[in-house]
Amino acid sequence: MVVREKFEYDLKILQDKLNEIASLSVEALSDAINALETRNVEAALEIIENDERIDDLDEEINDLAILLIAKQQPVAIDLRRIIVAIKISNDIERMADFAVNIAKSTIRIGDEPLFKPIETIKKMHAIAVEMLSLSVKAYNEEDVVLAKQVAEMDDQVDDLYGQTIRELLEIMPERKELMQQLTQLMFVCRYIERTADHATNISESVLYLVKGRRYDLNA
């Protein structure tokens, strides 16, 4: 295999690993919100245990990327592809950590009935997970238009976050017996809001990959 073909082959492996870590993280986030809604502590514990595979993949991506830079000494867009893969993997790994945090909140709430259906939280969560999936699609296709659309979705999550936090804060003085649950739900909202921020970070990385300059889509 000639040098360029080997480089392209290794880049494809890097991309495949990135898609795998994204798929596992989407699954973890979806499982986490389902465990919260059903107060399924066993499912929450499983999410925490499965996070090790995501951490391992993140390390594999970083190791492969460093090896490619050291052996191939790439320049221009080839170098950006590798740097972007490292950054995106880190963002995705952080999202998986938020799934773990949601699972831990579920464990802390236990089997106590939720004070009301968490429809707004679920809606916020659905948008954030869609942002993750679409941002990775934008990366695979090097689609800057889709990347910008993903970043715009962050405003919806921010609006729902503010709305939900205000509602939970209003309930707290009236339902002091629910303090633990309401506090954990506020944490969950924060984890979801941060998940959307990291999806926006991926969109910024896509723009950097394609255009060769950095953009702040969180502004």
For each residue, the residues with C-beta under 8 A, 3 or more apart:
1: 5 6 9
2: 5 6
3: 6 7 72
4: 7 8
5: 1 2 8 9
6: 1 2 3 9 10
7: 3 4 10 11 68 72 74 78
8: 4 5 11 12
9: 1 5 6 12 13
10: 6 7 13 14 64 68 72
11: 7 8 14 15 68 78 81 82
12: 8 9 15 16
13: 9 10 16 17 64
14: 10 11 17 18 61 64 65 68 81 82 85
15: 11 12 18 19 85 140
16: 12 13 19 20
17: 13 14 20 21 57 60 61 64 89
18: 14 15 21 22 61 85 88 89 92 136 139
19: 15 16 22 23 136 140
20: 16 17 23 24 57
21: 17 18 24 25 54 57 58 61 89 92 93 96
22: 18 19 25 26 92 132 133 136
23: 19 20 26 27
24: 20 21 27 28 50 53 54 57 96
25: 21 22 28 29 54 92 93 95 96 99 132
26: 22 23 29 30 129 132 133
27: 23 24 30 31
28: 24 25 31 32 47 50 51 54 96 99 100
29: 25 26 32 33 95 96 98 99 102 125 128 129 132 195
30: 26 27 33 34 129
31: 27 28 34 35 43 46 47 99
32: 28 29 35 36 44 47 99 100 102 103 106
33: 29 30 36 37 102 121 122 125
34: 30 31 37 38 40 43
35: 31 32 38 39 40 41 43 44 47 102 103 106
36: 32 33 39 44 102 105 106 109 118 121 188
37: 33 34 114 118 122
38: 34 35 43
39: 35 36 106 109 110 111 112 113 114
40: 34 35 43 44 106
41: 35 44 45 106 107 110 111
42: 45 46
43: 31 34 35 38 40 46 47 103
44: 32 35 36 40 41 47 48 103 104 106 107
45: 41 42 48 49 103 107
46: 31 42 43 49 50
47: 28 31 32 35 43 44 50 51 99 100 102 103
48: 44 45 51 100 103 104
49: 45 46 52
50: 24 28 46 47 53 54
51: 28 47 48 54 55 96 97 99 100
52: 49 55 56
53: 24 50 56 57
54: 21 24 25 28 50 51 57 58 92 93 96
55: 51 52 58 59 93 96
56: 52 53 59 60
57: 17 20 21 24 53 54 60 61 89
58: 21 54 55 61 62 89 90 92 93
59: 55 56 62 63
60: 17 56 57 63 64
61: 14 17 18 21 57 58 64 65 85 86 89
62: 58 59 65 66 86 89
63: 59 60 66 67
64: 10 13 14 17 60 61 67 68
65: 14 61 62 68 69 82 83 85 86
66: 62 63 69 70
67: 63 64 70 71
68: 7 10 11 14 64 65 71 72 74 82
69: 65 66 72 73 74 79 82
70: 66 67 73
71: 67 68
72: 3 7 10 68 69 78
73: 69 70
74: 7 68 69 78 79 81 82
75: 78 79
76: 79 80 212
77: 80 81 209 212
78: 7 11 72 74 75 81 82
79: 69 74 75 76 82 83
80: 76 77 83 84 208 209 212
81: 11 14 74 77 78 84 85 209
82: 11 14 65 68 69 74 78 79 85 86
83: 65 79 80 86 87
84: 80 81 87 88 139 205 206 208 209
85: 14 15 18 61 65 81 82 88 89
86: 61 62 65 82 83 89 90
87: 83 84 90 91 201 205
88: 18 84 85 91 92 136 139 202 205
89: 17 18 21 57 58 61 62 85 86 92 93
90: 58 86 87 93 94
91: 87 88 94 95 198 199 201 202 205
92: 18 21 22 25 54 58 88 89 95 96 132 136 198 202
93: 21 25 54 55 58 89 90 96 97
94: 90 91 97 98 194 198
95: 25 29 91 92 98 99 132 195 198 199
96: 21 24 25 28 29 51 54 55 92 93 99 100
97: 51 93 94 100 101
98: 29 94 95 101 102 191 192 194 195
99: 25 28 29 31 32 47 51 95 96 102 103
100: 28 32 47 48 51 96 97 103 104
101: 97 98 104 105 187 188 191
102: 29 32 33 35 36 47 98 99 105 106 188 191 192
103: 32 35 43 44 45 47 48 99 100 106 107
104: 44 48 100 101 107 108
105: 36 101 102 108 109 184 185 187 188 191
106: 32 35 36 39 40 41 44 102 103 109
107: 41 44 45 103 104 110
108: 104 105 180 184
109: 36 39 105 106 112 114 180 181 184 185
110: 39 41 107
111: 39 41
112: 39 109 181
113: 39
114: 37 39 109 117 118 181
115: 171 175 178 181 182
116:
117: 114
118: 36 37 114 121 122 185
119: 122 123
120: 123 124 160 163 164 167
121: 33 36 118 124 125 164 185 188 189 192
122: 33 37 118 119 125 126
123: 119 120 126 127 160
124: 120 121 127 128 157 160 161 164 189 192 193
125: 29 33 121 122 128 129 192
126: 122 123 129 130
127: 123 124 130 131 153 156 157 160 196
128: 29 124 125 131 132 157 192 193 195 196 199
129: 26 29 30 125 126 132 133 195
130: 126 127 133 134 153
131: 127 128 134 135 150 153 154 157 195 196 199 200
132: 22 25 26 29 92 95 128 129 135 136 195 198 199 202
133: 22 26 129 130 136 137
134: 130 131 137 138 146 149 150 153 199
135: 131 132 138 139 147 150 199 200 202 203 206
136: 18 19 22 88 92 132 133 139 140 202
137: 133 134 140 141 143 146
138: 134 135 141 142 143 144 146 147 150 202 203 206
139: 18 84 88 135 136 142 147 202 205 206 209
140: 15 19 136 137
141: 137 138 146
142: 138 139 206 209 210
143: 137 138 146 147 206
144: 138 147 148 206 207 210 211
145: 148 149
146: 134 137 138 141 143 149 150
147: 135 138 139 143 144 150 151 202 203 204 206 207 217
148: 144 145 151 152 203 207 217
149: 134 145 146 152 153
150: 131 134 135 138 146 147 153 154 199 200 202 203
151: 147 148 154 200 203 204 217 218
152: 148 149 155
153: 127 130 131 134 149 150 156 157 196 199
154: 131 150 151 157 158 196 197 199 200 217 218
155: 152 158 159
156: 127 153 159 160
157: 124 127 128 131 153 154 160 161 192 193 196
158: 154 155 161 162 193 196
159: 155 156 162 163
160: 120 123 124 127 156 157 163 164
161: 124 157 158 164 165 189 190 192 193
162: 158 159 165 166
163: 120 159 160 166 167
164: 120 121 124 160 161 167 168 185 189
165: 161 162 168 169 186 189
166: 162 163 169 170
167: 120 163 164 170 171
168: 164 165 171 172 182 185 186 189
169: 165 166 172 186
170: 166 167 173 174
171: 115 167 168 174 175 178 182
172: 168 169 175 176 178 179 182
173: 170 176
174: 170 171
175: 115 171 172 178 179 182
176: 172 173 179
177:
178: 115 171 172 175 181 182
179: 172 175 176 182 183
180: 108 109 183 184
181: 109 112 114 115 178 184 185
182: 115 168 171 172 175 178 179 185 186
183: 179 180 186 187
184: 105 108 109 180 181 187 188
185: 105 109 118 121 164 168 181 182 188 189
186: 165 168 169 182 183 189 190
187: 101 105 183 184 190 191
188: 36 101 102 105 121 184 185 191 192
189: 121 124 161 164 165 168 185 186 192 193
190: 161 186 187 193 194
191: 98 101 102 105 187 188 194 195
192: 98 102 121 124 125 128 157 161 188 189 195 196
193: 124 128 157 158 161 189 190 196 197
194: 94 98 190 191 197 198
195: 29 95 98 128 129 131 132 191 192 198 199
196: 127 128 131 153 154 157 158 192 193 199 200
197: 154 193 194 200 201 218
198: 91 92 94 95 132 194 195 201 202
199: 91 95 128 131 132 134 135 150 153 154 195 196 202 203
200: 131 135 150 151 154 196 197 203 204 217 218
201: 87 91 197 198 204 205 218
202: 88 91 92 132 135 136 138 139 147 150 198 199 205 206
203: 135 138 147 148 150 151 199 200 206 207 217
204: 147 151 200 201 207 208 214 215 216 217 218
205: 84 87 88 91 139 201 202 208 209
206: 84 135 138 139 142 143 144 147 202 203 209 210
207: 144 147 148 203 204 210 211 213 214 215 217
208: 80 84 204 205 211 212 213 214 215
209: 77 80 81 84 139 142 205 206
210: 142 144 206 207
211: 144 207 208 215
212: 76 77 80 208
213: 207 208
214: 204 207 208
215: 204 207 208 211
216: 204 219
217: 147 148 151 154 200 203 204 207
218: 151 154 197 200 201 204
219: 216
